[in-house]
Amino acid sequence: MSQHFIEGIEYTEIPVTDLEQAIDWYCMKLGAKLGFRNEERAYVDFPMGPSLFLVLTNDDTTSTFLVNGEDHYTIGFRVKNIEGFHNYLLELGAEVGKIIDEGNIGKFFTFYDPFRNMFDVHQPVK
């Protein structure tokens, strides 16, 4: 009989090269709440899901990985108004993919933050 110790995912971490800019992007632009900050990292919270740690680095790295040579996200955001969020990101000048309607599972698109971390956005079918 196996024991189950893990209760859930509490946080995830992404690299950023400018902590002030990252806090501004996630809090002022995307609506997260700052939970903690020091010189090397900060964490922000959205209304749903685990905390997102912003980790300062001078390295040329992102949380994005490759699948068959194409960028792939590590984190997905859930939204209620996918078209509105898509347009808002375009107004911010973010690199944004097109909205894809997957029928009975909802709509999706991807975008990059200012540090080239790629994210997925999902609006489930109601």
Summary of the structure (lengths in Angstrom):
residues: 126
radius of gyration: 15.6
end to end distance: 38.6
largest distance: 53.6
contacts: 303
relative contact order: 0.20
helix: 20%
strand: 37%
